[in-house]
């Protein structure tokens, strides 16, 4: 809408002028009042599925998933669980993120390019109201990160029974769902020697469907960090953690050329990780360069050509996005 676009342009000017806090407040108001993320989500799902309504879009996507994964010609069945892997690397544990572990407030990197809470709520509305998934059958979060108050309060207000995944599990004052590991191992096809074993999170193994909701970001080691690399946060530990297989070593900057081993392939190929992917989504409202940028920037590459991306990408193809 024209009025919303004017407000967005004004917020962009605040951001460009170095007034990030004022810009964030203005953009939050626009996103909340303008129904923009819900409308973007609806249009993306309908165009992806070729259906005329949101409910039919979900049934078509789920039926296609079940047909291609040996589950028969069926859509969603009540009680089946859905896990949503978002990207909250700006809230990563271990001192690299911006969340105070005592208060659960996001106090640093508040403008970092995480999956936005508005897009998360837009997706939850779709799952609950259009796909027919009960709130208690949905888990959303980033196993490697904390789920800060600014996100939790916004999501929990409308969806109090959803499980908000958190690396540490929160506390009595800040209730979250602790990420636990299953007994299902994650094998690296490069066969690294003398490394501690990885295991898949229980929320993944218990789910029938996984929705990969990444961010549109450039990356100093990988070139871009999209849906496949979003799973670098799926294994509960940091990618280069001592004693484990170093996932960073197979990225483009570290291992140049073609025909080389890439950890991304194993992540996409695992039965309980990439193998459960119902749909891939990229929150492209505001992009940036990880890990150097602490606030969004315009995107220089085509088709944006120096403009704000202001987009939502959707695909059933993990390689495409």
C-alpha positions in Angstrom: 0.0 0.0 0.0 1.2 3.5 -0.8 0.9 4.8 2.8 2.9 1.8 4.1 5.6 2.4 1.4 5.9 6.0 2.5 6.4 5.0 6.1 9.0 2.4 5.1 10.9 4.9 3.0 10.9 7.3 6.0 12.2 4.6 8.2 14.9 3.8 5.7 16.1 7.4 5.8 16.4 7.2 9.5 18.5 4.1 9.2 20.7 5.7 6.6 21.2 8.7 8.8 22.5 6.5 11.6 19.4 6.6 13.7 19.0 2.8 13.9 16.9 2.8 17.1 14.3 5.2 15.7 14.3 3.4 12.4 13.7 0.0 14.2 10.8 1.5 16.1 9.3 3.0 13.0 9.6 -0.2 10.9 8.2 -2.3 13.7 5.1 0.0 13.8 4.7 -0.2 10.0 5.1 -4.0 9.9 2.7 -4.5 12.8 0.0 -2.1 11.5 0.3 -2.7 7.7 -0.3 -6.4 7.6 2.7 -6.6 5.3 4.4 -9.9 6.4 1.1 -11.8 6.6 0.2 -10.6 3.1 3.7 -11.5 1.8 3.5 -15.0 3.3 0.1 -15.6 1.8 1.1 -14.6 -1.7 4.3 -16.6 -1.5 2.6 -19.8 -0.5 -0.2 -19.4 -3.1 2.3 -18.7 -5.9 4.6 -21.6 -4.9 1.7 -24.1 -4.7 -0.4 -22.7 -7.6 -3.5 -22.7 -5.3 -6.1 -20.0 -4.9 -6.3 -20.1 -1.1 -3.8 -20.4 1.8 -5.5 -23.5 3.2 -5.3 -25.3 -0.2 -1.7 -24.2 -0.6 -0.7 -26.0 2.6 -2.6 -29.1 1.7 -1.0 -29.2 -1.7 2.5 -28.7 -0.2 1.9 -31.3 2.5 0.4 -33.8 0.1 3.3 -33.4 -2.3 5.7 -33.9 0.5 4.0 -37.1 1.6 3.7 -38.5 -1.9 7.5 -37.9 -2.5 8.6 -39.2 0.9 6.7 -42.6 0.8 3.9 -41.5 3.2 1.1 -42.0 0.7 -1.4 -39.7 -1.0 -2.4 -37.7 2.0 -2.3 -34.2 3.4 -1.7 -33.0 7.0 -3.0 -35.3 9.8 -4.0 -33.9 13.2 -1.2 -34.5 15.7 1.7 -34.4 13.2 4.4 -32.1 14.5 6.1 -29.3 12.7 9.5 -27.8 13.5 10.5 -24.4 12.2 14.2 -23.7 12.0 14.7 -19.9 12.1 18.0 -18.0 12.0 18.8 -16.2 15.3 22.6 -16.1 14.9 22.5 -12.6 16.4 21.3 -14.4 19.6 23.9 -17.2 19.5 25.2 -18.6 22.8 28.7 -18.5 24.0 29.2 -14.7 24.1 28.9 -14.1 20.4 25.3 -13.0 20.5 23.4 -10.1 21.9 21.1 -11.7 24.5 21.7 -11.2 28.2 21.3 -14.8 29.6 20.1 -13.5 32.9 17.4 -11.2 31.7 16.8 -12.7 28.3 16.7 -9.2 26.8 18.4 -8.6 23.5 20.8 -5.9 24.6 23.5 -6.0 21.8 23.1 -6.3 18.0 19.5 -5.3 18.4 19.4 -4.4 14.7 21.1 -7.5 13.5 19.5 -9.4 10.6 17.8 -12.3 12.4 14.6 -13.8 11.2 12.1 -11.1 12.1 9.5 -11.8 14.7 6.9 -10.4 12.3 7.7 -13.1 9.8 7.7 -15.8 12.4 4.2 -14.7 13.6 3.0 -14.6 10.0 4.1 -18.2 9.5 2.6 -19.3 12.8 -0.7 -17.8 11.8 -0.6 -19.8 8.5 0.2 -23.0 10.3 -2.4 -22.7 13.0 -5.2 -21.0 11.1 -4.8 -22.3 7.5 -2.9 -25.6 7.7 -4.8 -26.8 10.8 -1.7 -27.5 13.0 -2.3 -27.2 16.8 -0.1 -24.8 18.6 1.3 -27.5 20.9 2.4 -29.4 17.8 4.7 -26.6 16.6 8.3 -25.9 17.7 10.1 -22.8 16.5 13.6 -21.6 17.2 17.3 -21.9 16.6 19.0 -24.7 18.6 22.3 -22.7 18.8 20.7 -19.6 20.1 18.6 -18.0 22.9 15.1 -16.9 22.2 15.0 -13.3 23.5 12.2 -11.5 25.2 11.6 -9.2 22.3 10.8 -12.3 20.1 9.1 -14.4 22.8 6.8 -11.7 24.0 5.7 -10.8 20.5 5.1 -14.5 19.5 3.8 -15.8 22.7 1.1 -13.1 23.0 -0.7 -14.6 20.1 0.6 -18.2 20.3 1.1 -19.2 23.9 1.1 -22.9 23.4 3.8 -23.1 20.7 7.2 -24.5 21.9 9.9 -21.7 21.6 13.1 -23.6 21.3 16.1 -22.3 23.2 19.6 -23.6 23.6 19.6 -23.1 27.4 15.9 -23.6 28.1 15.3 -20.3 29.9 14.3 -20.3 33.5 11.2 -19.8 35.7 11.0 -16.1 34.8 11.7 -16.7 31.1 10.1 -20.0 30.2 11.5 -21.6 27.0 11.7 -25.1 25.6 15.2 -26.4 26.1 16.7 -28.0 23.0 17.5 -31.7 23.7 19.4 -34.1 21.5 17.9 -37.4 20.3 19.8 -40.6 19.9 19.9 -40.2 16.1 23.4 -39.6 15.0 24.5 -37.2 12.4 27.2 -38.7 10.2 29.6 -36.6 8.1 30.4 -38.3 4.8 33.9 -36.8 4.8 34.5 -39.3 7.6 36.5 -37.1 10.0 38.7 -39.0 12.4 38.9 -38.7 16.1 35.9 -36.3 16.4 33.1 -36.2 18.9 29.8 -37.4 17.5 26.9 -35.1 16.5 23.3 -35.9 17.2 20.1 -34.5 15.7 17.8 -32.4 18.0 14.8 -34.3 19.4 12.4 -31.6 18.0 13.6 -32.6 14.5 13.3 -36.3 14.9 9.9 -36.1 16.4 8.5 -33.8 13.7 6.9 -35.0 10.4 7.7 -31.6 8.7 10.5 -29.1 8.9 10.2 -25.5 7.7 13.6 -23.9 7.0 13.2 -20.1 7.6 16.5 -18.5 6.8 17.6 -14.9 6.3 18.9 -13.1 3.2 22.5 -12.4 4.1 25.9 -12.3 2.4 28.7 -14.2 4.3 32.4 -13.6 4.4 33.2 -17.3 4.3 30.4 -18.8 2.3 29.5 -16.0 -0.1 25.8 -16.2 0.9 24.2 -17.8 3.9 20.7 -19.1 3.0 18.6 -22.2 3.8 21.3 -24.9 3.6 23.7 -22.9 5.8 20.8 -22.1 8.2 21.3 -25.7 9.4 24.8 -24.8 10.7 22.8 -23.9 13.7 20.8 -27.1 13.9 23.3 -29.3 15.7 23.2 -27.5 19.1 27.0 -26.7 19.1 28.9 -24.0 17.2 30.2 -25.1 13.8 33.9 -24.9 14.7 33.5 -26.1 18.3 36.7 -27.8 19.5 36.6 -31.6 19.4 33.9 -31.7 16.8 34.0 -31.7 13.0 34.6 -28.1 11.9 31.8 -27.3 9.5 33.5 -24.0 8.5 36.4 -25.8 6.9 34.3 -26.8 3.9 33.0 -23.4 3.1 34.0 -21.7 -0.1 36.7 -19.4 1.3 38.4 -22.2 3.2 38.1 -24.9 0.5 38.2 -23.4 -2.9 37.2 -24.9 -6.2 34.6 -27.4 -7.5 34.3 -31.1 -6.8 35.2 -30.6 -3.1 33.4 -31.9 0.0 30.8 -29.5 1.4 29.1 -30.0 4.8 26.0 -28.3 3.3 25.3 -31.4 1.3 25.3 -33.7 4.3 22.9 -31.3 6.1 20.5 -31.2 3.2 20.7 -34.9 2.8 20.1 -36.1 6.3 16.8 -37.8 6.7 15.8 -35.8 9.8 17.2 -32.4 8.7 17.0 -31.5 5.1 15.1 -34.7 4.4 12.1 -33.4 6.3 11.9 -30.1 4.6 8.4 -29.1 3.6 9.2 -25.7 2.4 12.2 -23.3 2.4 11.6 -19.6 3.2 14.0 -16.7 3.3 13.1 -13.6 5.2 14.5 -10.9 2.9 13.0 -7.9 4.6 16.4 -6.5 5.4 19.8 -8.1 4.3 23.3 -7.6 5.5 26.8 -9.1 5.5 27.5 -11.7 8.3 29.3 -11.4 10.6 30.6 -7.9 10.0 27.3 -5.9 9.7 25.4 -5.3 12.9 22.5 -3.6 11.1 20.9 -4.0 7.7 22.2 -2.5 4.5 20.9 -2.2 0.9 21.6 -5.0 -1.5 24.0 -4.1 -4.4 23.4 -7.2 -6.5 20.7 -7.7 -9.1 17.7 -7.6 -9.1 17.9 -5.2 -6.2 20.6 -3.0 -7.6 21.3 -0.9 -4.5 17.8 -0.9 -3.1 16.3 -2.5 0.0 15.3 -6.1 -0.7 11.9 -6.1 1.1 11.2 -9.6 0.0 10.1 -13.1 1.1 11.5 -16.1 -0.9 9.8 -19.5 -1.0 10.8 -22.8 -2.6 10.5 -26.5 -2.2 14.1 -26.8 -3.5 16.8 -26.6 -0.8 19.5 -25.9 -3.4 17.5 -23.1 -5.1 17.4 -20.9 -2.0 
